């Protein structure tokens, strides 16, 4: 199998990249967050997963081995294919995914387009125990109910889930633990 691929970026899409590897162009599906970071002409190395079906071979690429590991974990959940696993990684950060599983909050996965309540519950049930509350050297912080309300408010205002998470994670530790204060500071994050 193809576990990594390195080449020069020749084209990018919203969720894919074409890498030139010694004259051969490989189209690789990638998380949307990674697609925004890649620049045409730059060299890149991706950790990959080759998905084989009887009618197609598809290559999925990730910036880190941890991203690839989570992709494979999502594929192990009944009802989740590679496109939906990629959508999860495009919508939610690994910290939020870990926190949702450890804190048993299926509603976080329901924010991903294509995931309903039943699939969100399956993710929690099937990945419980496979994800610990200790990540790569850092402890997962439980998502407080105030932060949850701030996230929902920001998404309601039209920000993406990833943008809302970035804003909430950027809040200073000494921010008062009220929805109003945190929402005000989170909105200032977007005006910087």
C-alpha positions in Angstrom: 0.0 0.0 0.0 1.0 3.6 -0.4 1.6 5.0 3.1 3.3 8.3 2.2 3.7 10.4 -0.9 6.0 13.4 -1.5 5.9 15.7 -4.5 5.3 19.2 -5.8 1.8 20.7 -5.6 0.6 21.4 -9.1 -3.1 22.1 -8.4 -5.4 22.4 -5.4 -9.2 22.2 -5.0 -11.4 22.8 -2.0 -10.8 19.2 -0.7 -8.1 17.8 -3.0 -4.6 18.3 -4.3 -2.7 17.1 -7.3 1.0 16.2 -6.5 3.6 15.8 -9.3 5.8 12.8 -8.3 8.5 12.5 -10.9 6.2 13.4 -13.8 3.1 11.5 -12.5 0.2 13.5 -11.1 -1.6 11.9 -8.2 -5.0 13.3 -7.2 -5.4 13.1 -3.4 -8.5 13.9 -1.4 -7.5 15.9 1.7 -9.2 17.7 4.6 -10.4 21.2 3.6 -8.3 22.7 6.3 -5.1 21.3 4.7 -6.2 22.4 1.2 -6.2 26.0 2.4 -2.6 25.7 3.6 -1.0 24.2 0.4 0.5 26.4 -2.2 1.1 25.6 -5.9 4.8 24.8 -6.6 5.7 23.9 -3.1 6.9 20.5 -2.1 4.8 18.5 0.3 4.8 15.1 2.0 1.5 13.5 2.9 0.6 10.4 5.0 -1.8 8.5 2.8 -4.6 5.9 2.9 -5.4 4.0 -0.3 -9.1 3.1 -0.4 -9.9 0.3 -2.8 -13.3 -0.5 -4.1 -14.2 -2.7 -7.0 -14.9 0.3 -9.2 -12.3 2.9 -7.9 -9.0 3.5 -6.3 -8.9 6.6 -4.2 -6.0 8.2 -2.3 -6.6 10.2 0.9 -3.8 12.4 2.3 -3.1 13.9 5.7 -0.5 16.3 7.2 0.3 14.1 10.2 0.2 10.4 11.2 -2.3 11.3 13.9 -4.8 12.7 11.3 -4.4 9.5 9.3 -5.0 7.4 12.5 -8.2 9.2 13.2 -9.3 8.8 9.6 -8.8 5.1 9.9 -10.7 5.0 13.2 -13.7 6.7 11.6 -13.6 4.2 8.8 -14.0 1.4 11.4 -17.3 2.9 12.5 -20.3 1.2 10.7 -21.9 3.6 8.2 -18.9 5.9 7.8 -17.1 5.8 4.5 -14.0 7.7 3.5 -15.8 10.9 2.3 -17.7 11.2 5.6 -14.5 10.5 7.6 -12.8 13.2 5.6 -15.7 15.6 6.3 -15.3 15.0 10.0 -11.6 15.9 9.9 -12.4 18.9 7.7 -15.0 20.2 10.2 -13.6 19.3 13.6 -10.1 19.6 15.1 -8.5 16.5 16.7 -8.8 18.2 20.1 -12.5 18.7 19.7 -12.9 15.1 18.4 -11.1 13.7 21.4 -13.0 15.9 23.8 -16.4 14.9 22.2 -15.6 11.2 22.6 -14.2 11.5 26.1 -17.0 13.8 27.3 -19.6 11.7 25.4 -21.1 14.6 23.5 -22.6 13.2 20.2 -24.1 16.6 19.3 -20.6 17.8 18.4 -20.4 15.2 15.6 -24.0 16.1 14.5 -22.6 19.4 13.3 -20.7 17.7 10.5 -22.8 17.7 7.3 -24.0 14.1 6.6 -23.9 12.9 10.2 -27.2 12.5 12.1 -27.9 11.6 15.7 -27.7 7.8 15.1 -24.3 8.0 13.4 -23.0 10.4 16.0 -24.0 7.9 18.7 -22.3 5.1 16.8 -19.1 7.1 16.7 -19.1 7.5 20.5 -20.0 3.8 21.1 -17.5 2.4 18.7 -14.6 4.7 19.4 -15.0 4.8 23.2 -11.9 3.2 24.6 -9.9 3.6 21.4 -9.5 7.3 22.2 -8.0 8.2 25.6 -8.2 11.6 27.2 -4.4 11.9 26.7 -3.4 12.9 23.3 0.1 13.4 21.9 1.6 14.7 25.1 -1.3 17.0 26.1 -4.4 16.5 28.2 -7.9 17.0 26.6 -9.8 19.7 28.2 -13.5 19.0 28.6 -15.7 21.4 26.7 -17.6 23.6 29.2 -21.3 24.3 28.7 -20.5 28.0 28.3 -17.9 27.3 25.6 -20.5 25.0 23.9 -23.1 27.9 23.9 -20.5 30.3 22.5 -19.6 27.8 19.7 -23.3 27.4 18.8 -23.8 31.2 18.8 -20.8 31.7 16.5 -22.0 29.0 14.1 -25.4 30.6 14.2 -23.8 33.9 13.1 -22.4 32.2 10.0 -18.9 31.2 11.1 -17.8 27.7 10.3 -17.3 25.2 13.1 -13.5 25.3 12.6 -13.5 29.1 12.8 -15.7 29.1 15.9 -13.4 26.5 17.6 -10.3 28.6 16.8 -12.0 31.7 18.3 -13.0 29.9 21.5 -9.6 28.3 21.8 -7.9 31.7 21.5 -9.7 33.2 24.5 -7.4 34.2 27.4 -7.5 31.9 30.4 -8.6 34.7 32.6 -11.8 35.4 30.6 -14.9 35.5 32.8 -16.9 32.3 32.4 -20.0 33.9 31.0 -21.5 33.5 27.5 -21.7 37.2 27.0 -18.0 37.9 27.8 -16.7 34.9 25.9 -18.8 35.7 22.9 -17.7 39.3 22.9 -14.0 38.4 23.0 -14.6 35.6 20.4 -16.1 38.1 18.0 -13.1 40.4 18.5 -10.9 37.5 17.4 -12.5 37.7 13.9 -11.8 41.5 13.7 -8.1 41.3 14.3 
